[in-house]
Amino acid sequence: MLRIGVVGAGYWGPNLIRNFTQHPECEVTRVADLSVQRLEHIQGLFPHIQTTEDYRSLIAAEDVDAICVCTPVRWHYPMAKEALLAGKHVLVEKPMTDSVESAQDLCSIAAERGLVLMVDHTFEYTVAVNEIRRMVNEGVLGNLYYVSMSRLNLGLLQKDINVVWDLAPHDISILNYVLGKTPTTVSAQGRANIVSDIEDVAMLTLEYEGGPMAYIQVSWLDPSKVRKATFVGSQKMLEYDDMESLEKIRIFDKGVDGPKHYDTFGDFQFSYRYGDIHTPYLESREPLQDECRHFVECVQDGTEVRSGGSDGLAVVKVLEAAQVSIKDGGSRQTIPS
């Protein structure tokens, strides 16, 4: 049995507690949180779990083999580092840390000690994203021209990070996973409308070498909750709407072709293709359940980590470069390899 300790029982922690508790080969033994109310709530749901306000006692506990860090971003690095140094495997909420330097340090410690370091990039475990990845890799869409992504809602405004660090990690991790590579440059623009120096709306432009341009729009100030991505290829186009319960993916047999040869301007005609719209069947599964199952497999069997520390580091590199771009008026920033 893999014994799990969870630090943070606020918004996301209870979801991990539930999924790990339901796994037949692991158990959640301890939970830490500063809120007594949250700890009482967890004990009401899971009476067998020991609770504490001191996360360090949880990390030091002998009946804990792995730690889940579900706290505000500023605590990800120090808590994950303490856990790794204590010989615990770590699953940390996105983004992995708040700087490239600290993310690199976590990767180094995990590698040196032979420990699993996984980042909670939940969308990499969704059936829809994995289907998109398959279609892109198999060339179903043809040559991929560009990707447009929107992640909008009203709130939740954060106190310590801006909307880019809060929402964009989802879309960046999806892009890197689907395309199988990381971007080379990023430019970003953002504005702080509500709280000074904390951008609540932003737009990112990412360039992938030999691949498509990608545009990511994020906002805490939109009246509607939007989770959409459009992949435009030379053969077909794909629309992914995560808010849809049944038809999350729609494939459009649409495109445009220019003439191969023409002698005069009058001969120049574009050829537009308007075909059918196809909606593939997608099995309904909770992605977090698959993620938790994968974490257990990685610890127990040495399975290669899908959303490992290197993936988390790649996302943080984009976020840090995007932050520099925003402060520099949208300048194009090279992302370190």
C-alpha positions in Angstrom: 0.0 0.0 0.0 1.3 3.4 -0.9 0.6 5.8 2.0 -0.3 9.4 0.9 -0.1 12.6 2.9 -1.9 15.7 1.5 -0.8 19.3 2.4 -3.7 21.6 1.7 -7.4 20.7 2.2 -9.0 23.8 0.5 -10.1 23.8 -3.1 -8.2 21.0 -4.8 -6.8 18.9 -2.0 -10.1 17.1 -1.2 -10.3 15.9 -4.8 -7.0 14.2 -4.5 -7.9 12.8 -1.1 -11.1 11.3 -2.6 -9.3 9.7 -5.6 -6.4 8.3 -3.7 -8.8 7.0 -1.0 -10.7 5.1 -3.7 -7.5 3.5 -5.1 -7.2 -0.1 -4.0 -3.4 0.0 -3.6 -3.0 3.2 -1.6 -4.4 5.0 1.4 -4.4 8.6 2.6 -3.1 8.5 6.1 -2.6 12.2 7.0 -3.8 15.7 5.9 -2.4 19.0 6.9 -4.0 22.5 6.6 -3.9 25.7 8.6 -7.7 25.8 8.7 -9.2 23.9 11.6 -12.6 24.0 9.8 -11.2 22.4 6.7 -9.6 19.7 8.8 -12.8 19.0 10.7 -14.6 18.7 7.3 -12.1 16.2 6.0 -12.3 14.1 9.2 -16.1 14.1 8.8 -15.8 12.6 5.4 -12.8 10.4 6.1 -12.7 9.5 9.8 -9.6 7.3 9.4 -7.4 10.2 8.3 -5.2 11.9 10.9 -5.2 15.7 10.6 -2.7 18.3 11.6 -2.1 22.1 11.3 1.7 21.4 11.0 2.7 20.2 7.6 6.2 19.4 8.7 4.9 16.7 11.1 3.2 15.2 8.1 6.4 15.2 6.0 8.3 13.6 8.9 5.7 10.9 9.5 6.8 7.3 9.0 3.4 6.3 7.7 3.6 8.6 4.7 5.5 7.5 1.5 4.3 10.4 -0.8 3.3 14.0 -0.4 0.7 15.9 -2.4 1.2 19.7 -2.2 -2.1 21.6 -2.8 -1.3 25.0 -1.5 -0.9 28.6 -2.9 2.0 28.7 -5.4 4.5 30.4 -3.1 4.5 27.3 -0.9 5.0 24.7 -3.7 8.8 24.9 -3.8 9.7 24.9 -0.1 7.2 22.2 0.8 8.0 20.0 -2.2 11.7 20.4 -1.5 11.3 19.4 2.2 9.3 16.4 1.2 11.9 15.3 -1.4 14.7 15.8 1.0 12.8 13.6 3.5 12.7 10.8 0.9 9.1 11.3 -0.1 7.7 11.1 -3.6 5.9 14.3 -4.5 2.8 15.3 -6.5 2.6 19.1 -6.7 -0.3 21.2 -7.9 0.3 23.4 -11.0 2.3 25.5 -11.6 5.1 23.5 -10.2 6.9 26.5 -8.7 6.9 30.3 -9.1 10.4 30.5 -10.8 12.5 28.5 -13.2 15.4 28.3 -10.7 13.3 26.7 -8.0 11.7 24.3 -10.5 15.1 23.2 -11.7 16.2 22.6 -8.1 13.2 20.3 -7.5 14.0 18.3 -10.6 17.6 17.9 -9.6 16.8 16.7 -6.1 14.2 14.2 -7.3 16.6 12.8 -9.9 19.5 12.6 -7.4 17.4 10.7 -4.9 15.5 8.5 -7.4 12.1 9.9 -6.3 8.9 10.5 -8.4 8.2 14.2 -9.0 4.8 14.7 -10.7 3.0 17.9 -11.6 -0.8 18.1 -11.5 -1.3 18.8 -15.2 -4.7 17.2 -15.0 -5.7 17.9 -18.7 -2.9 15.6 -19.9 -5.0 12.7 -18.5 -8.3 13.6 -20.1 -9.7 11.4 -22.8 -10.4 14.4 -25.1 -6.8 15.8 -24.9 -5.3 12.3 -25.5 -7.6 11.9 -28.6 -6.5 15.3 -29.9 -2.8 14.2 -29.4 -3.4 11.0 -31.3 -5.0 12.8 -34.2 -2.3 15.5 -34.4 0.4 12.8 -34.3 -1.3 10.7 -37.0 -1.7 13.7 -39.3 -5.5 13.6 -39.3 -5.6 17.4 -39.4 -2.8 17.7 -41.9 -0.2 20.4 -41.5 -1.1 22.2 -38.3 -1.4 26.0 -39.0 -2.3 27.4 -35.6 -4.0 26.8 -32.3 -6.3 29.2 -30.5 -7.2 28.7 -26.9 -9.5 30.5 -24.4 -9.7 30.0 -20.7 -12.1 32.6 -19.3 -14.3 33.0 -16.2 -15.4 35.5 -13.6 -12.9 35.0 -10.8 -11.3 33.5 -8.8 -8.9 36.4 -8.4 -5.7 35.4 -6.7 -3.7 37.5 -4.3 -0.1 36.2 -5.0 -0.1 35.4 -8.7 -1.7 36.9 -11.9 -4.1 35.2 -14.3 -1.2 33.9 -16.5 0.3 31.9 -13.7 -3.2 30.8 -12.5 -4.9 29.7 -15.8 -2.3 29.5 -18.6 -0.5 26.4 -17.1 -3.4 24.3 -18.2 -3.2 25.4 -21.9 0.6 25.4 -22.1 0.7 21.9 -20.7 -1.9 20.8 -23.2 0.0 22.3 -26.1 3.3 20.8 -25.1 1.7 17.4 -24.6 -0.3 17.4 -27.8 2.6 18.7 -30.0 5.3 16.7 -28.2 7.6 19.8 -27.9 8.1 23.0 -26.1 7.8 26.6 -27.5 10.8 28.6 -28.5 9.4 32.1 -28.0 6.5 33.8 -26.2 5.1 37.3 -26.3 2.4 38.4 -23.9 0.2 41.4 -23.1 -1.8 41.8 -19.9 -3.6 44.4 -17.8 -4.3 44.7 -14.1 -7.8 46.1 -13.9 -8.8 45.3 -10.3 -5.7 44.9 -8.2 -2.6 46.9 -9.0 0.3 44.8 -10.5 -1.7 41.6 -10.7 -2.9 41.1 -14.3 -6.4 39.8 -14.5 -6.6 39.5 -18.3 -3.8 38.5 -20.7 -3.1 37.2 -24.2 -0.1 35.0 -25.0 1.4 34.2 -28.4 3.7 31.1 -28.5 5.9 29.9 -31.4 6.9 26.3 -31.8 9.9 25.4 -34.0 8.7 23.7 -37.2 5.2 23.8 -35.8 2.1 26.1 -35.4 1.6 29.4 -33.7 -0.5 29.2 -30.6 -2.6 31.9 -29.0 -3.8 31.7 -25.4 -6.4 34.1 -23.9 -6.9 34.0 -20.2 -9.2 36.1 -18.0 -10.7 36.4 -14.5 -13.2 39.1 -15.7 -15.3 37.3 -18.3 -19.1 36.9 -17.7 -19.1 33.3 -19.1 -16.9 30.3 -18.2 -15.1 29.3 -21.4 -12.7 26.4 -21.9 -12.2 26.1 -25.7 -9.4 25.3 -28.1 -9.4 25.3 -31.9 -6.8 23.4 -33.9 -6.6 24.5 -37.5 -4.9 22.2 -40.0 -4.5 22.0 -43.8 -6.8 19.0 -44.1 -9.3 19.4 -41.2 -10.1 21.6 -38.2 -10.8 20.5 -34.7 -12.8 22.3 -31.9 -12.4 21.2 -28.3 -14.9 22.5 -25.8 -14.2 21.2 -22.3 -17.5 22.7 -21.0 -19.5 20.3 -23.2 -20.6 17.1 -21.4 -21.1 14.9 -24.5 -19.6 16.5 -27.6 -16.2 17.8 -26.3 -14.6 17.3 -29.7 -15.9 18.3 -33.2 -13.9 17.7 -36.3 -14.7 19.9 -39.3 -13.8 18.6 -42.8 -13.2 22.2 -43.9 -10.2 23.9 -45.5 -8.9 26.2 -48.2 -6.5 25.5 -51.0 -4.8 27.9 -53.4 -4.4 27.1 -57.1 -1.2 25.2 -58.0 -0.7 27.1 -61.2 -2.2 30.2 -62.7 -1.2 32.4 -65.7 -3.3 35.6 -65.0 -4.8 37.2 -61.9 -8.2 36.2 -63.2 -7.1 32.5 -63.0 -6.3 32.9 -59.3 -9.0 31.3 -57.3 -9.0 29.8 -53.8 -10.7 26.5 -53.4 -12.8 26.3 -50.2 -13.8 22.9 -48.8 -17.0 22.6 -46.8 -17.5 19.0 -45.6 -19.1 17.1 -42.8 -18.7 17.7 -39.0 -17.7 14.6 -37.1 -18.1 14.1 -33.3 -16.0 11.1 -32.1 -17.2 9.0 -29.1 -15.2 9.7 -26.0 -15.3 7.4 -23.0 -16.4 9.3 -19.8 -13.7 9.0 -17.1 -12.6 11.3 -14.4 -9.1 12.5 -15.5 -7.9 13.0 -11.9 -8.6 9.4 -11.2 -6.4 8.4 -14.1 -3.7 10.8 -12.9 -3.8 9.4 -9.4 -3.6 5.9 -10.7 -0.6 6.8 -12.9 1.2 8.4 -9.9 0.8 5.1 -7.9 2.1 3.1 -10.9 5.1 5.4 -11.2 6.0 5.0 -7.5 5.4 1.3 -7.4 6.5 0.1 -10.8 8.9 2.7 -12.0 6.6 3.7 -14.8 7.8 6.8 -16.7 6.1 9.9 -15.4 3.8 11.5 -18.0 3.6 15.0 -16.3 6.9 14.8 -14.5 9.2 17.5 -13.2 10.7 18.3 -16.6 7.2 19.0 -18.0 6.4 21.2 -15.0 9.7 23.0 -15.6 8.9 23.5 -19.3 5.6 25.2 -18.3 7.3 27.5 -15.7 9.9 28.6 -18.3 7.0 29.8 -20.5 5.3 31.5 -17.6 8.4 33.3 -16.5 9.2 34.5 -20.0 5.6 35.6 -20.5 5.8 37.7 -17.3 9.0 39.4 -18.6 7.2 40.1 -21.8 4.2 41.7 -20.1 6.4 44.0 -18.1 8.3 44.9 -21.3 5.2 45.9 -23.2 4.6 42.6 -25.0 8.2 42.1 -26.3 9.1 38.7 -27.9 11.0 36.6 -25.4 13.2 33.6 -26.1 12.3 30.6 -23.9 15.4 28.8 -22.6 15.7 25.2 -23.7 
